[in-house]
């Protein structure tokens, strides 16, 4: 498939969106895995750094009952922005260039202003989610100030059903909005001279035109990330860069 693109000279340009098969996310994972293998040392190094940050956050907030799960859920909200380096690595491989760590780390400078605005938008979404989680816990959690471990034990015993429903219900709504407007926004801003509104609307159009693929992709991202969490973040060393590389291929497939 020809992905050649001439960069526009202004922000009025609106990219065309392709229709893909509902099972196409499986191909994105395959291509992402290929990129991960080709750039294993650099990608896994970045993945280890992401996992280390996750472990540090988990240790710090473990005793803050509502804050720990809120930050874990918030990880999914900001992950597309944190994966910029992996998009850049995949682009290097796509172009037949040698993998360059410096270029990958500072690739955001090509469209720094708009990428920064998108990062700020995701930060606001994270704050909204944290405040929502705090309100839900304040209204529905009667377990005092116990740790995350105590909360998990109570849920496994069948307690806090109303809390679980409200927490995951509100979280799902926020995550759905962020996913729809952000599934390809970061790689699009990285690759093309576009403004953040055009990129976010293009992302939404991708989801609306490909609801089956979008739902499967969202499920795969959530399931693999949950697997990374279940391994106390260690699995994210591999899973995060894998999803990052795969997300680049999702963008290339969905946007002309």
N, C-alpha and C positions, 0 to 999 in steps of 0.2 A: 504494500500500500504506500502510495506516495504522500509523504507528509511535508513536502517542501512548502515554505511559506515566506512571502516577502513582507517584512515588517512594515506596518502602516506608518504614515507620517503624522497622523493625528489620532486623537482618542475617539473620534466619531465612528471609527471602524467597528463593526460588529461581526465577530466570527460566525461562520456557518457551523451548525451542529449536525453531526451524523446520527443515523439510526443504527444500532448494533443489536446483535442477538442477545437474548436474556442471559445466556450462559457465558457471554464474553468475559466477565470478571475472572473466570477460571483461566483464560488465556493471559489476562493481565498478571495473575499470580505466577504463571509459568514464566512469562517474560521477565518479571521482577526477580524471580529466583535465578534466572540466567545472568542477569546483571549483577546480582549479589555474588554469584560465584566468580564472575569475571573481575570484580573489584572487591574481593573478599576481605583483604587486609584493611583497606580504608573503610569500607562499609561497616564491618564488624567493630572497628575501632570507634567509629561514631556511634554505633549501636550500644557499645559498652558505656560510653559517656552518658547517653540518654538513660540507660538502665540505672546507672549510678545516681543520677539526679532523682530518678523515681524512688530508689531505695532511701535516699537521704530525706526526701519529702515524707515518705511513709513513716520513717523513724520519728521525725519531728512532730507529726500530727497524730501519731498512733493513739494518744490518750484523749484527743479531741474528737468525740464520738461523731459529730455531724461533719466535721471538717475533713476527716480522713476519706470517707467515701465520696464526699463532694469533690475533693481534689483528684481522686482516682477517676471519677466520671469526667472531670474537667480535662483530664489528659486527652480524652478523645476529641475534645473541642479544639485544643491548640495543637494537636499532633500534626495536622496538615501543614501548619506553618513551621513547626520544628523540623519537618522533613525536607526543607529546602536543599540541604546538601545532597540528599539522595536523588532528588530531581536533577540536580546539576551533574551528578556522576552519571546518571542514565543518559543525559543529553550528550555528555562527552563520549560515552560508549557508542551511542547512536551515530555520532558524527565521525567515528573512527579515530578519535583523538586519544592520546594517552591520558589516563586518569590522573588528575591534578588536585591534591587536597586543598591547596590555597584557593584555586579557582572555585572549587565546590563550596568552601566556607564563605567566600565573599561574592558568590554569584548574585546575591540580592542587590548588589550595588548597581546592576544594570537597570533597575526600576525601583530604586530605593524608596522614593516618596510614596508610591502607590502600595508597595509591599509593606511599608511601615504602617500605612493607614489600615491595611487589611489585618496586620498583626494587632493593632489597637482595637479593631472591631472584635477580634477573637478574644482579646483580653476583657473587653466589656461583657461578652457572652459568658466568659468564665466567672466574672464577678456576679452577673445575674444568676447563674446557676448556684454559686456558693450561697448567695442570699436566699434563694428559693429553698435550698436544702436546709439552711438554718431555720427558716420559718416552719418548714414541714416538721423538723425535729422538735422545735419548740412547742408545736401544737399537738404532736402525736406520740412523742417518745417519753415514756414515764420511767425510764431506766436510770435516771440520775445522770451523773457525769462519768459513767463507766467507760472503759476503753473500747476500741473497735472490736477486740476479741470477745468481750462480754456481749456486745450487741450481736455479733455473728452467732454466738452460742444460743442466744435467745431466739433468733430467727430460725435456727435449725430445730429448736424445740417447738416451733409453730407459733411463737409469740410475735407481736408487733405486725400483724398482717395488714392493718390499716396504714401503718407507717411505710411498709414495703410497697404497697399499691400506690400511695400518694407520691412517694419518693421516686420510684421508677417511672410512674406516669408523667410527672412533671419533667423529669430528666429526659424522657424519651421525646417529649415535645420540643424541648430546647435543642437536643441533639439532632432531631430531624430537620429543624430549621437551619442549623449550622451546616449540616451535611448537604442539604439541598443547595444552599448558597455558596458552599465552599468546597465541594468535592473536587473540582478542577481549578479553583480560583488561584491558588498559590502557584502551581506550575504554569498556568496561563500568564500570570503577571511576571513570572520569572522569564518566560520565553518570548513574550511579545510586549510591545510598547502600548499597553492599554491602561485605562484607569480602573480603579477598584470596582466601581459600580457596574461598568460594562462586563468585567470579568465575573462578578457575582451573578449578574443576570444571565450570562452565558452558562454558568454552572447550573442555575435553576432550569434553564431551557434544556440542558442535557438530561436532567432528571425527568422532566416532564415528557420529553420525547422518548426516553428509554426507561420507563418505570420498572420493568422487570429486571434489567441489568442493574439499575440503581439500588433496588431493594436487595438483590443478591450481594452486591458490593458492600452495602451497609452492613449486612449480616456477617459477611466474611471478615470485615474490619473489626466489628464488635467481638466476634467469636475468637479471632486470633489474638486480639488485645487482651481479652479476658483470660486466655491461656497464658499470656505473658504475666498478667497479674497473679494468676494462680501459682506461678513458679517463683513468687516473691521478686518479680521484676527480672529475674535472670533470663527468662525466655525472650524478653524484649531485645536482648543483644542481637538476636537473629530476626525476630518478628518485626521489629520496628523498621530496620532497613529494608527488609523484604517488602513490607507494605509501602514504604516510601518509593522504592523502585517501581513496584507494580502501579502505583498511583500515577507515575509519569506516563506509563503506557496507557492507562485509562484516559488521561488527557489527550494523548496523541490519537487514540482511536475515536474519541468522542467529538473532537473539534478539528475542523478542516484548517 
